[in-house]
Amino acid sequence: MKKVDQVLKKNRRVLKRLFNPKNEKKLFEKEMMLKQGFEFDYHTHIIITKTYSNEFTFCYDYGYRAVEKDRYQIIKSF
């Protein structure tokens, strides 16, 4: 349990560090996220939006979605 919690918190820190509220459309390469220690297998929940059926994967209050192959958009919880 402790290991999982540590990974989730690290994932949240990575997403928070990359997130830029002034440029929410910016895309991030998967490789760059992995180099910062992000682990894609760990997340807290998934939300599918009603408007565009986008699937966002969250680590607490920061989430991401695949926009292109190996490129992700990061958002803060809405």
N, C-alpha and C positions, 0 to 999 in steps of 0.2 A: 504494500500500500504506500509506504513512504517513498519508494523509488518512483512509482507512478506519479505521485503528487509532485515530486521534484522535477520530473520531465515536463509535466503540464505547466508548472510555473516557469520553467525555462522557455518553453514554447511561447508562453504569453509575453515574456520579456523580449524575445526576438521579434514578435509581431508588433509590440508596442514601440520598440526601437525603430523599426522600419516604417511604421505608419506615419503618414504626413497628412494632417487634416486639410492643408492648403492644396494638396494634389492627390486626391483620393483615387484618381484614375491611373496613377502610376503602376506599372507592372514590375514584378520582381521575379528573377530567374530562380528556378528550383535549386540549382547548384549553389547560388549565393546564400539561400536560406539554410541549406544543409551545412555549409561552411560555418555559419554562425551557431550551429548546434541544434537547429530545428529538427524535430522528429515527426514526420507526417503520420505515423501510426497512432499518435496520442492526441486526443481531443476531448472536449467536454460534451459538446452537443453539435447537432447539425440543424440548420434552418433552411427551408425552401421557401423562397418568396412567392407570394401569390401573383404579383404583377407579371414577372418575366420567368418564373419558375427557376430562378437561379438558386443553386445549392451552395450555401456558405457553411464551412466547417469552423467551429469556434474552439478557442482555448480561453475559457472564462468570458471576458468582454471584448476580445479581439478575434476577428475571424478572417478567413481567406476563401477565395474561390478560384478555380482554374478558369482562365480566360482563353488562353492558347496553350498549345503543348508546352509543358514545363514552364509556364509563365502564370503568375498569380497576382490577383488584386487583393489588397489587405484593407479591411474596414474595422471601424469601432462599432460596437453593438448599437443597434437602432431601437 
